[in-house]
Amino acid sequence: MKYLYFVLIIPMVLISLCRPLAAASIINTKHNLSIHGPGSLTAVSEEQVCIFCHVPHYASPVDPLWNREVGAVSYNLYASSTLDARPGQPTGATRLCLSCHDGTIAIGMILSRPVPIPMSGGATTLPASSSSNLGTDLADDHPVSFPYTSSLAAQDGELRDPGFLPPAIHLEDGYIMQCTACHDPHKSPYGDFLVIDNSNSGLCRACHQQRGWASSSHALASEIALKGCNNCHNTHNSAVDERLLNFVPEEDNCFSCHDGSVSSSDIKVEFDKFYTHPLAATTGVHKPEENPLSANWHVECVDCHDPHRANGWSAEAPLVSGALAGVAGVNRSGVVIDEVRYEYEVCFRCHADNSFSRTVVINRQIEEVNERLRFDPVNPSYHPVMARGKNLNVPSLRPEYDVGSRIYCKDCHNSDNGSRSAGNGPDGVHGSIYPHILLARYEDDTYPLSYSESNYALCFRCHDPTVLLDRNRSSFPEHRNHVIGKRIPCFLCHDPHGVPLINGATTRENAHLINFNTDYFSGSYDSVGKSCDVSCHTGGSHDYLDAGP
Protein backbone atom coordinates (compact mmCIF):
# COMPACT_ATOMS: atom_id res chain seq x y z
CA MET A 1 0.00 0.00 0.00
CA LYS A 2 2.79 2.36 0.87
CA TYR A 3 4.28 1.86 -2.60
CA LEU A 4 1.00 2.79 -4.26
CA TYR A 5 0.80 5.91 -2.12
CA PHE A 6 4.32 6.83 -3.22
CA VAL A 7 3.46 6.47 -6.88
CA LEU A 8 0.35 8.58 -6.52
CA ILE A 9 1.90 11.37 -4.49
CA ILE A 10 4.91 12.02 -6.71
CA PRO A 11 2.94 13.35 -9.72
CA MET A 12 1.03 15.67 -7.40
CA VAL A 13 4.30 17.07 -6.03
CA LEU A 14 5.71 17.54 -9.51
CA ILE A 15 2.62 19.41 -10.64
CA SER A 16 2.73 21.74 -7.66
CA LEU A 17 6.44 22.43 -8.19
CA CYS A 18 6.06 23.14 -11.89
CA ARG A 19 3.40 25.80 -11.53
CA PRO A 20 5.67 28.60 -10.23
CA LEU A 21 8.29 27.63 -12.81
CA ALA A 22 5.96 28.05 -15.76
CA ALA A 23 7.43 31.41 -16.72
CA ALA A 24 10.86 29.81 -16.95
CA SER A 25 9.70 26.77 -18.91
CA ILE A 26 10.42 25.87 -22.52
CA ILE A 27 6.64 25.45 -22.86
CA ASN A 28 6.25 29.22 -23.12
CA THR A 29 9.09 29.85 -25.54
CA LYS A 30 9.56 29.69 -29.30
CA HIS A 31 11.52 26.46 -28.79
CA ASN A 32 8.19 24.80 -28.09
CA LEU A 33 7.65 23.72 -31.67
CA SER A 34 4.69 21.51 -30.88
CA ILE A 35 1.21 22.35 -32.07
CA HIS A 36 0.69 24.18 -28.79
CA GLY A 37 3.78 26.39 -29.12
CA PRO A 38 3.43 30.18 -28.83
CA GLY A 39 5.71 31.02 -31.75
CA SER A 40 5.00 31.48 -35.45
CA LEU A 41 6.77 28.21 -36.34
CA THR A 42 4.87 25.19 -34.95
CA ALA A 43 4.07 21.62 -35.92
CA VAL A 44 0.86 20.69 -37.71
CA SER A 45 -0.15 18.06 -35.18
CA GLU A 46 2.84 17.00 -33.06
CA GLU A 47 2.15 17.47 -29.36
CA GLN A 48 5.50 16.43 -27.90
CA VAL A 49 7.85 19.29 -27.07
CA CYS A 50 11.27 17.84 -26.30
CA ILE A 51 11.26 15.48 -29.28
CA PHE A 52 12.50 18.16 -31.67
CA CYS A 53 15.89 18.01 -29.95
CA HIS A 54 15.96 15.04 -27.55
CA VAL A 55 14.80 11.45 -27.42
CA PRO A 56 15.14 8.95 -24.54
CA HIS A 57 15.98 5.96 -26.76
CA TYR A 58 17.85 5.43 -30.02
CA ALA A 59 19.42 8.88 -29.89
CA SER A 60 22.53 9.83 -31.78
CA PRO A 61 25.89 9.33 -30.02
CA VAL A 62 25.91 13.03 -29.31
CA ASP A 63 24.95 14.14 -25.83
CA PRO A 64 22.48 15.08 -24.48
CA LEU A 65 20.38 12.30 -26.12
CA TRP A 66 20.39 14.29 -29.34
CA ASN A 67 17.58 13.55 -31.78
CA ARG A 68 18.93 15.38 -34.80
CA GLU A 69 21.66 14.97 -37.35
CA VAL A 70 24.71 17.06 -36.65
CA GLY A 71 25.67 18.34 -40.07
CA ALA A 72 29.18 18.32 -41.48
CA VAL A 73 28.80 21.88 -42.74
CA SER A 74 31.90 24.07 -42.92
CA TYR A 75 31.22 27.59 -41.65
CA ASN A 76 32.72 30.95 -42.50
CA LEU A 77 34.00 32.27 -39.16
CA TYR A 78 34.11 35.67 -37.51
CA ALA A 79 37.46 37.42 -37.89
CA SER A 80 38.73 40.80 -36.81
CA SER A 81 42.05 42.60 -36.66
CA THR A 82 41.43 43.17 -32.94
CA LEU A 83 40.29 39.65 -32.07
CA ASP A 84 42.63 37.90 -29.63
CA ALA A 85 40.59 34.68 -29.43
CA ARG A 86 41.03 32.04 -32.13
CA PRO A 87 37.62 30.55 -32.97
CA GLY A 88 37.55 27.23 -34.81
CA GLN A 89 34.79 25.41 -36.62
CA PRO A 90 31.75 25.11 -34.31
CA THR A 91 31.90 22.34 -31.74
CA GLY A 92 29.86 21.05 -28.82
CA ALA A 93 26.66 22.89 -27.95
CA THR A 94 27.17 25.39 -30.76
CA ARG A 95 27.16 22.64 -33.37
CA LEU A 96 23.89 21.34 -31.88
CA CYS A 97 22.27 24.78 -31.99
CA LEU A 98 23.31 25.16 -35.61
CA SER A 99 21.55 21.93 -36.57
CA CYS A 100 18.46 24.16 -36.69
CA HIS A 101 19.85 27.67 -36.75
CA ASP A 102 22.06 27.40 -39.84
CA GLY A 103 18.97 26.69 -41.97
CA THR A 104 20.44 23.60 -43.68
CA ILE A 105 18.40 20.86 -41.94
CA ALA A 106 14.62 20.76 -41.77
CA ILE A 107 13.20 21.58 -38.34
CA GLY A 108 11.04 18.44 -38.32
CA MET A 109 13.80 16.09 -39.47
CA ILE A 110 14.56 14.05 -36.36
CA LEU A 111 16.24 10.68 -35.90
CA SER A 112 13.37 9.00 -34.04
CA ARG A 113 10.90 9.39 -36.90
CA PRO A 114 11.15 7.88 -40.38
CA VAL A 115 9.70 11.03 -41.95
CA PRO A 116 10.05 14.69 -40.91
CA ILE A 117 7.42 16.16 -38.61
CA PRO A 118 5.29 18.43 -40.80
CA MET A 119 5.33 22.08 -39.80
CA SER A 120 2.55 24.64 -40.21
CA GLY A 121 2.45 26.58 -43.43
CA GLY A 122 4.63 23.98 -45.11
CA ALA A 123 7.74 25.40 -43.49
CA THR A 124 10.83 23.25 -43.43
CA THR A 125 13.79 25.25 -42.17
CA LEU A 126 13.86 28.53 -40.31
CA PRO A 127 12.82 31.30 -42.74
CA ALA A 128 15.80 32.84 -44.49
CA SER A 129 14.56 36.26 -43.46
CA SER A 130 14.42 35.32 -39.79
CA SER A 131 17.05 36.74 -37.47
CA SER A 132 17.23 33.24 -35.97
CA ASN A 133 18.55 31.80 -39.24
CA LEU A 134 22.27 32.44 -38.98
CA GLY A 135 23.13 30.59 -42.18
CA THR A 136 26.57 29.10 -42.68
CA ASP A 137 28.27 32.49 -42.73
CA LEU A 138 29.09 33.19 -39.11
CA ALA A 139 31.41 36.08 -39.92
CA ASP A 140 28.64 38.48 -38.86
CA ASP A 141 28.00 36.71 -35.54
CA HIS A 142 29.68 36.81 -32.16
CA PRO A 143 32.60 34.32 -32.17
CA VAL A 144 32.11 30.98 -30.42
CA SER A 145 33.88 27.66 -29.96
CA PHE A 146 37.11 29.05 -28.57
CA PRO A 147 38.88 28.67 -25.22
CA TYR A 148 37.95 31.54 -22.91
CA THR A 149 40.84 31.42 -20.47
CA SER A 150 42.59 33.66 -17.98
CA SER A 151 45.48 34.07 -20.40
CA LEU A 152 43.08 35.26 -23.12
CA ALA A 153 41.51 37.78 -20.73
CA ALA A 154 44.97 39.06 -19.76
CA GLN A 155 46.06 39.31 -23.40
CA ASP A 156 42.93 41.20 -24.43
CA GLY A 157 42.99 43.57 -21.45
CA GLU A 158 39.26 44.28 -21.58
CA LEU A 159 37.79 40.84 -20.90
CA ARG A 160 36.72 39.69 -17.45
CA ASP A 161 38.73 36.79 -16.09
CA PRO A 162 36.54 33.68 -16.60
CA GLY A 163 36.96 32.80 -12.94
CA PHE A 164 34.84 35.83 -12.07
CA LEU A 165 32.00 35.40 -14.57
CA PRO A 166 28.44 35.48 -13.17
CA PRO A 167 27.13 32.01 -12.25
CA ALA A 168 24.50 32.18 -15.00
CA ILE A 169 27.21 32.14 -17.68
CA HIS A 170 28.40 28.60 -18.26
CA LEU A 171 31.50 27.79 -20.29
CA GLU A 172 31.38 24.36 -21.86
CA ASP A 173 33.75 21.96 -20.10
CA GLY A 174 34.60 24.90 -17.88
CA TYR A 175 36.51 26.90 -20.48
CA ILE A 176 34.93 26.82 -23.99
CA MET A 177 32.81 29.73 -25.16
CA GLN A 178 29.70 28.37 -26.87
CA CYS A 179 26.22 29.67 -27.71
CA THR A 180 25.07 28.36 -24.33
CA ALA A 181 27.24 30.90 -22.50
CA CYS A 182 24.69 33.57 -23.49
CA HIS A 183 21.60 31.50 -24.34
CA ASP A 184 19.67 28.88 -22.39
CA PRO A 185 17.60 26.97 -24.98
CA HIS A 186 15.11 25.78 -22.36
CA LYS A 187 13.89 29.08 -20.96
CA SER A 188 13.67 32.71 -21.95
CA PRO A 189 12.83 34.92 -18.94
CA TYR A 190 14.76 37.87 -20.45
CA GLY A 191 13.88 37.32 -24.11
CA ASP A 192 16.02 35.74 -26.85
CA PHE A 193 16.80 32.89 -24.42
CA LEU A 194 19.39 35.09 -22.71
CA VAL A 195 20.84 33.83 -19.45
CA ILE A 196 21.11 37.36 -18.03
CA ASP A 197 19.02 40.47 -18.57
CA ASN A 198 20.91 42.53 -21.16
CA SER A 199 19.32 45.83 -20.17
CA ASN A 200 22.09 48.40 -19.78
CA SER A 201 24.37 45.84 -21.48
CA GLY A 202 24.24 43.56 -18.44
CA LEU A 203 25.07 40.42 -20.42
CA CYS A 204 27.65 42.06 -22.69
CA ARG A 205 29.37 43.63 -19.70
CA ALA A 206 29.53 40.31 -17.93
CA CYS A 207 32.47 39.45 -20.21
CA HIS A 208 33.47 42.73 -21.88
CA GLN A 209 35.01 45.24 -19.50
CA GLN A 210 35.84 48.34 -21.57
CA ARG A 211 37.85 50.88 -19.65
CA GLY A 212 35.89 54.03 -18.92
CA TRP A 213 32.51 52.66 -20.04
CA ALA A 214 30.75 53.09 -16.70
CA SER A 215 31.38 56.86 -16.69
CA SER A 216 30.94 57.38 -20.43
CA SER A 217 28.14 59.41 -21.94
CA HIS A 218 26.86 56.37 -23.82
CA ALA A 219 26.48 54.41 -20.60
CA LEU A 220 24.84 57.24 -18.68
CA ALA A 221 22.57 58.93 -21.23
CA SER A 222 19.03 57.85 -20.40
CA GLU A 223 17.98 57.79 -24.06
CA ILE A 224 20.44 55.06 -25.01
CA ALA A 225 21.72 53.49 -21.79
CA LEU A 226 19.07 50.76 -21.78
CA LYS A 227 20.15 49.36 -25.16
CA GLY A 228 23.79 50.01 -24.36
CA CYS A 229 26.10 48.07 -26.67
CA ASN A 230 23.23 47.21 -29.02
CA ASN A 231 22.97 50.84 -30.12
CA CYS A 232 26.03 50.18 -32.27
CA HIS A 233 26.60 46.41 -32.24
CA ASN A 234 24.50 43.39 -33.16
CA THR A 235 25.66 40.01 -31.90
CA HIS A 236 23.99 38.13 -34.79
CA ASN A 237 23.56 39.00 -38.48
CA SER A 238 25.32 42.34 -38.13
CA ALA A 239 25.59 44.68 -41.10
CA VAL A 240 29.37 44.93 -40.75
CA ASP A 241 31.31 41.78 -39.95
CA GLU A 242 34.28 43.24 -38.09
CA ARG A 243 33.24 44.46 -34.67
CA LEU A 244 29.62 43.49 -35.49
CA LEU A 245 28.46 47.02 -36.32
CA ASN A 246 24.85 47.83 -37.12
CA PHE A 247 25.37 50.10 -40.11
CA VAL A 248 27.43 50.66 -43.23
CA PRO A 249 29.20 53.07 -43.61
CA GLU A 250 30.92 53.31 -40.24
CA GLU A 251 29.84 56.84 -39.40
CA ASP A 252 26.17 55.86 -39.64
CA ASN A 253 26.61 53.93 -36.40
CA CYS A 254 27.19 57.35 -34.83
CA PHE A 255 24.69 59.30 -36.92
CA SER A 256 21.87 56.92 -36.02
CA CYS A 257 21.78 58.87 -32.74
CA HIS A 258 23.87 61.97 -33.39
CA ASP A 259 21.53 63.36 -36.03
CA GLY A 260 19.42 65.09 -33.40
CA SER A 261 16.92 62.24 -33.20
CA VAL A 262 18.40 60.98 -29.93
CA SER A 263 21.30 63.30 -29.13
CA SER A 264 20.66 66.86 -28.00
CA SER A 265 22.48 68.26 -31.05
CA ASP A 266 22.69 67.34 -34.72
CA ILE A 267 26.28 66.39 -35.57
CA LYS A 268 25.34 64.81 -38.88
CA VAL A 269 24.20 68.09 -40.42
CA GLU A 270 27.64 69.58 -39.75
CA PHE A 271 29.07 67.23 -42.36
CA ASP A 272 26.73 68.65 -44.98
CA LYS A 273 28.68 71.91 -44.89
CA PHE A 274 31.17 72.76 -47.61
CA TYR A 275 34.25 72.35 -45.43
CA THR A 276 34.37 69.18 -43.32
CA HIS A 277 36.48 66.30 -42.21
CA PRO A 278 35.66 63.96 -45.14
CA LEU A 279 34.12 60.96 -43.38
CA ALA A 280 32.44 59.67 -46.53
CA ALA A 281 35.66 59.57 -48.55
CA THR A 282 36.62 56.08 -47.33
CA THR A 283 34.83 53.03 -45.96
CA GLY A 284 36.35 50.10 -44.11
CA VAL A 285 39.84 51.59 -44.03
CA HIS A 286 40.09 52.49 -40.36
CA LYS A 287 41.42 49.88 -37.94
CA PRO A 288 41.36 50.50 -34.18
CA GLU A 289 44.89 49.17 -33.82
CA GLU A 290 46.37 51.14 -36.74
CA ASN A 291 49.61 53.05 -36.35
CA PRO A 292 48.94 56.77 -36.96
CA LEU A 293 52.46 57.16 -38.35
CA SER A 294 51.79 54.71 -41.19
CA ALA A 295 47.99 54.66 -41.58
CA ASN A 296 46.44 55.16 -45.00
CA TRP A 297 44.61 58.43 -45.64
CA HIS A 298 41.15 58.42 -44.05
CA VAL A 299 39.12 59.97 -41.27
CA GLU A 300 36.29 58.43 -39.25
CA CYS A 301 34.49 59.49 -36.08
CA VAL A 302 36.49 56.96 -34.07
CA ASP A 303 39.79 58.57 -35.09
CA CYS A 304 38.92 61.36 -32.67
CA HIS A 305 36.32 59.79 -30.37
CA ASP A 306 36.33 56.55 -28.39
CA PRO A 307 32.63 55.65 -28.11
CA HIS A 308 33.32 53.47 -25.06
CA ARG A 309 35.00 56.28 -23.12
CA ALA A 310 33.76 59.62 -24.47
CA ASN A 311 32.10 61.73 -21.79
CA GLY A 312 31.00 65.28 -21.06
CA TRP A 313 33.89 66.28 -18.82
CA SER A 314 35.24 69.75 -19.50
CA ALA A 315 38.89 70.79 -19.44
CA GLU A 316 41.12 73.79 -20.04
CA ALA A 317 43.76 74.07 -22.74
CA PRO A 318 45.80 72.12 -23.48
CA LEU A 319 44.26 69.17 -21.57
CA VAL A 320 42.03 66.83 -23.52
CA SER A 321 38.30 67.11 -22.86
CA GLY A 322 35.99 64.20 -22.16
CA ALA A 323 34.78 64.09 -25.75
CA LEU A 324 38.25 62.92 -26.82
CA ALA A 325 38.96 60.66 -23.83
CA GLY A 326 40.81 57.43 -24.47
CA VAL A 327 41.87 58.18 -28.04
CA ALA A 328 45.33 57.23 -29.30
CA GLY A 329 47.49 60.00 -30.73
CA VAL A 330 50.95 61.37 -31.43
CA ASN A 331 52.78 63.42 -28.82
CA ARG A 332 55.02 66.48 -29.23
CA SER A 333 58.05 64.22 -29.81
CA GLY A 334 56.35 62.37 -32.67
CA VAL A 335 55.81 59.20 -30.61
CA VAL A 336 52.55 57.25 -30.81
CA ILE A 337 50.74 57.10 -27.47
CA ASP A 338 47.81 54.83 -26.57
CA GLU A 339 45.88 57.50 -24.73
CA VAL A 340 46.16 61.23 -25.36
CA ARG A 341 46.57 63.75 -22.58
CA TYR A 342 46.49 66.91 -24.68
CA GLU A 343 44.04 67.80 -27.42
CA TYR A 344 46.72 68.57 -30.01
CA GLU A 345 47.93 64.96 -29.72
CA VAL A 346 44.65 63.86 -31.35
CA CYS A 347 45.16 66.33 -34.20
CA PHE A 348 48.73 65.11 -34.70
CA ARG A 349 47.38 61.69 -35.68
CA CYS A 350 46.68 63.06 -39.15
CA HIS A 351 48.35 66.47 -39.27
CA ALA A 352 51.89 65.77 -38.12
CA ASP A 353 54.54 63.26 -39.22
CA ASN A 354 52.07 61.30 -41.36
CA SER A 355 50.30 64.38 -42.61
CA PHE A 356 47.14 63.72 -44.56
CA SER A 357 47.38 67.34 -45.80
CA ARG A 358 50.35 66.86 -48.05
CA THR A 359 50.48 70.29 -49.67
CA VAL A 360 50.83 73.73 -48.11
CA VAL A 361 47.79 75.98 -48.11
CA ILE A 362 49.79 79.17 -48.65
CA ASN A 363 53.18 79.45 -50.34
CA ARG A 364 55.65 80.88 -47.84
CA GLN A 365 59.35 81.51 -47.43
CA ILE A 366 59.54 78.57 -45.04
CA GLU A 367 57.06 75.78 -45.77
CA GLU A 368 56.00 72.81 -43.67
CA VAL A 369 52.93 70.52 -43.54
CA ASN A 370 53.89 68.80 -40.28
CA GLU A 371 51.91 70.76 -37.69
CA ARG A 372 53.89 69.23 -34.85
CA LEU A 373 56.97 71.00 -36.19
CA ARG A 374 55.10 74.25 -36.77
CA PHE A 375 53.88 74.42 -33.16
CA ASP A 376 57.16 73.21 -31.67
CA PRO A 377 58.14 75.39 -28.67
CA VAL A 378 61.76 75.56 -29.91
CA ASN A 379 60.58 77.69 -32.82
CA PRO A 380 61.17 81.44 -32.80
CA SER A 381 57.38 81.96 -32.82
CA TYR A 382 54.16 79.95 -32.70
CA HIS A 383 50.62 80.23 -31.43
CA PRO A 384 50.54 78.84 -27.86
CA VAL A 385 49.09 75.38 -28.49
CA MET A 386 51.94 73.15 -27.32
CA ALA A 387 53.45 75.72 -24.94
CA ARG A 388 52.93 79.28 -23.77
CA GLY A 389 54.01 81.89 -26.29
CA LYS A 390 57.43 83.53 -26.37
CA ASN A 391 56.28 87.09 -26.97
CA LEU A 392 55.91 88.87 -23.63
CA ASN A 393 54.48 92.02 -25.19
CA VAL A 394 51.07 91.42 -26.77
CA PRO A 395 48.94 94.39 -25.70
CA SER A 396 46.18 93.58 -28.19
CA LEU A 397 45.08 90.44 -26.32
CA ARG A 398 41.54 90.58 -25.05
CA PRO A 399 41.07 90.49 -21.25
CA GLU A 400 40.38 86.75 -21.13
CA TYR A 401 43.88 86.06 -22.44
CA ASP A 402 47.41 86.98 -21.38
CA VAL A 403 50.91 86.12 -22.59
CA GLY A 404 50.86 82.95 -20.49
CA SER A 405 47.61 81.61 -21.95
CA ARG A 406 47.34 78.33 -23.82
CA ILE A 407 44.83 77.64 -26.59
CA TYR A 408 43.27 74.62 -28.26
CA CYS A 409 43.32 73.82 -31.95
CA LYS A 410 39.52 73.99 -31.66
CA ASP A 411 39.74 77.65 -30.56
CA CYS A 412 40.20 78.37 -34.27
CA HIS A 413 39.02 75.19 -35.99
CA ASN A 414 35.42 74.54 -35.06
CA SER A 415 31.84 74.80 -36.18
CA ASP A 416 30.78 78.22 -37.43
CA ASN A 417 27.50 77.96 -35.48
CA GLY A 418 28.62 76.21 -32.28
CA SER A 419 28.70 77.69 -28.81
CA ARG A 420 32.23 78.97 -29.37
CA SER A 421 30.82 81.04 -32.20
CA ALA A 422 27.89 82.22 -30.05
CA GLY A 423 25.58 79.86 -31.93
CA ASN A 424 23.30 77.06 -30.76
CA GLY A 425 24.85 74.28 -32.83
CA PRO A 426 27.30 71.60 -31.71
CA ASP A 427 30.97 72.37 -31.12
CA GLY A 428 33.71 70.34 -32.75
CA VAL A 429 35.90 70.14 -35.82
CA HIS A 430 33.14 68.52 -37.85
CA GLY A 431 32.24 71.12 -40.43
CA SER A 432 32.07 74.84 -41.16
CA ILE A 433 31.04 77.28 -43.85
CA TYR A 434 34.58 78.68 -43.68
CA PRO A 435 37.67 77.12 -45.29
CA HIS A 436 39.92 74.90 -43.17
CA ILE A 437 36.92 74.25 -40.85
CA LEU A 438 37.47 77.61 -39.15
CA LEU A 439 34.83 78.88 -36.77
CA ALA A 440 34.97 82.42 -38.13
CA ARG A 441 36.07 84.26 -41.24
CA TYR A 442 39.78 84.40 -42.03
CA GLU A 443 40.87 85.56 -45.47
CA ASP A 444 43.88 83.74 -46.87
CA ASP A 445 43.57 84.31 -50.62
CA THR A 446 42.37 87.87 -51.11
CA TYR A 447 44.67 90.86 -51.62
CA PRO A 448 44.10 93.78 -51.46
CA LEU A 449 41.37 93.34 -48.82
CA SER A 450 39.18 96.24 -47.80
CA TYR A 451 39.07 96.57 -44.05
CA SER A 452 36.10 95.56 -41.95
CA GLU A 453 36.05 93.77 -38.63
CA SER A 454 34.10 90.89 -40.18
CA ASN A 455 36.95 90.22 -42.62
CA TYR A 456 39.21 89.54 -39.64
CA ALA A 457 36.63 87.88 -37.39
CA LEU A 458 38.85 84.92 -36.48
CA CYS A 459 41.87 87.03 -35.48
CA PHE A 460 39.74 89.48 -33.55
CA ARG A 461 38.37 86.72 -31.34
CA CYS A 462 41.60 86.99 -29.34
CA HIS A 463 43.06 90.29 -30.53
CA ASP A 464 41.21 93.52 -29.79
CA PRO A 465 41.19 95.66 -32.98
CA THR A 466 40.82 98.86 -30.98
CA VAL A 467 44.26 98.15 -29.52
CA LEU A 468 45.84 96.32 -32.45
CA LEU A 469 45.09 99.18 -34.84
CA ASP A 470 45.97 101.97 -32.41
CA ARG A 471 49.45 103.35 -33.16
CA ASN A 472 49.93 104.36 -29.53
CA ARG A 473 48.97 101.01 -28.02
CA SER A 474 49.83 98.39 -30.63
CA SER A 475 53.10 96.47 -30.36
CA PHE A 476 53.53 97.20 -34.08
CA PRO A 477 52.48 100.82 -34.83
CA GLU A 478 52.22 100.13 -38.56
CA HIS A 479 49.39 97.60 -38.20
CA ARG A 480 46.81 100.28 -38.91
CA ASN A 481 48.61 101.57 -41.98
CA HIS A 482 49.06 98.08 -43.38
CA VAL A 483 45.62 96.63 -42.61
CA ILE A 484 43.44 99.69 -43.25
CA GLY A 485 45.57 102.00 -45.36
CA LYS A 486 47.29 99.46 -47.63
CA ARG A 487 44.55 96.82 -47.32
CA ILE A 488 47.10 94.13 -46.48
CA PRO A 489 45.45 91.09 -44.79
CA CYS A 490 47.09 89.18 -41.93
CA PHE A 491 48.01 86.13 -44.00
CA LEU A 492 50.46 88.02 -46.20
CA CYS A 493 52.90 88.49 -43.33
CA HIS A 494 51.89 86.09 -40.55
CA ASP A 495 51.98 82.29 -40.52
CA PRO A 496 49.36 81.50 -37.85
CA HIS A 497 50.57 78.08 -36.67
CA GLY A 498 54.28 78.78 -36.37
CA VAL A 499 57.57 78.90 -38.24
CA PRO A 500 59.76 75.80 -37.76
CA LEU A 501 63.28 76.20 -36.45
CA ILE A 502 64.19 72.87 -38.04
CA ASN A 503 63.47 74.38 -41.46
CA GLY A 504 65.70 77.40 -40.92
CA ALA A 505 63.51 79.85 -39.02
CA THR A 506 65.39 82.41 -36.89
CA THR A 507 64.40 84.81 -34.15
CA ARG A 508 65.69 87.72 -36.22
CA GLU A 509 63.62 86.95 -39.32
CA ASN A 510 60.67 84.92 -38.04
CA ALA A 511 59.60 86.35 -34.70
CA HIS A 512 55.93 87.37 -34.30
CA LEU A 513 54.86 84.61 -36.73
CA ILE A 514 56.46 86.45 -39.65
CA ASN A 515 56.74 84.14 -42.68
CA PHE A 516 55.93 86.09 -45.81
CA ASN A 517 53.54 84.84 -48.48
CA THR A 518 55.74 84.52 -51.59
CA ASP A 519 52.80 84.73 -53.99
CA TYR A 520 52.73 88.50 -53.56
CA PHE A 521 56.16 89.67 -52.45
CA SER A 522 59.58 88.65 -51.27
CA GLY A 523 62.14 90.13 -48.93
CA SER A 524 63.20 89.96 -45.30
CA TYR A 525 62.21 91.05 -41.83
CA ASP A 526 64.56 92.03 -39.04
CA SER A 527 63.05 91.85 -35.55
CA VAL A 528 66.30 92.95 -33.96
CA GLY A 529 66.95 95.92 -36.22
CA LYS A 530 63.20 96.55 -36.37
CA SER A 531 63.01 96.88 -40.12
CA CYS A 532 61.45 95.31 -43.20
CA ASP A 533 63.05 94.99 -46.60
CA VAL A 534 60.38 93.55 -48.85
CA SER A 535 59.44 94.03 -52.49
CA CYS A 536 56.17 95.78 -51.68
CA HIS A 537 58.14 98.63 -50.09
CA THR A 538 59.66 101.21 -52.41
CA GLY A 539 62.84 102.99 -51.54
CA GLY A 540 64.56 100.12 -49.69
CA SER A 541 64.31 99.06 -46.08
CA HIS A 542 61.64 100.56 -43.82
CA ASP A 543 62.29 100.98 -40.14
CA TYR A 544 59.63 100.92 -37.45
CA LEU A 545 59.40 101.59 -33.72
CA ASP A 546 57.55 99.67 -30.98
CA ALA A 547 55.11 102.59 -30.77
CA GLY A 548 54.85 106.07 -32.13
CA PRO A 549 52.57 108.93 -33.03
Secondary structure, DSSP 8 states (H G I E B T S, - for coil): -HHHHHHHHHHHHHHHHHGGGGGGSGGGSTT--STT-SSS--BSS---SGGGTB-SSS--SSTTTB-S-------B----TT--S---S--HHHHHHHHHHTSSS-TT--TTSSS---BGGG--S--TTSTT---SB-TTS---SEE--HHHHHHHSSB--GGGS-TT---BTTTEE-GGGTB-TT--TTSTTBSS--GGGTTHHHHB--TTGGGSHHHH-HHHHTTGGGGTB-SSS-SBTGGGBSSSSTTHHHHTTTBTTSSSSBSGGGGGSSEE--GGG-SS---TT--TTT--S---HHHH--TTT-------TTB--GGGTT--EE-TTS-EESS-SBHHHHHHHHHSTT-S--S-SS-BSS----HHHHT-TTSSEE-TTSS--S-S--TTB-TT--TT----GGGTBS-TTBGGGTSSB--STTEESBGGGBSS---SS-SS----GGGGTTGGGTB-HHHHT-TTTSSSTTHHIIIIIS---GGGTB-SSEE-GGGT--HHHHGGGB--BTTT--EEEETTTTEEEETTSSSS-EE--SS--
